[in-house]
Amino acid sequence: MDLSEHNLNTLFEQLGLPSSDEAIDAFIEKHKGLDRSLHLWEADFWTPSQAAFIHEALEEDSDWAEAVDHLDALLRG
């Protein structure tokens, strides 16, 4: 059983991205305004493996789904 915390910082670590608060803020600022007609995993800034992880997290309602949903909301805001 996975008891690790699943938040934005650990999600970014899982995606292989810089995970400091400042790096996350910069990523969100850079990619903010994501088209609402796209699924998050369809955004062109993901690598294929990152997109697959995000898609799987949401489709399987995994432990990561809440953090992915949070990121999705921030990118569309």
RABEL-V178311 format. One record per pair of residues at least 12 apart in sequence whose C-alpha atoms are under 7 Angstrom apart, sorted by sequence separation. I is the first residue (numbers start at 1). GAP is how many residues later the second one is. If there is no record, write none. Layout:
# RABEL-V178311
I;GAP / I;GAP
This chain:
# RABEL-V178311
41;13 / 41;14 / 54;14 / 40;32 / 15;35 / 34;41 / 33;42 / 34;42 / 32;43 / 33;43 / 31;44 / 32;44 / 33;44 / 32;45 / 28;46 / 28;47 / 11;56 / 6;58 / 8;59 / 7;60 / 6;61
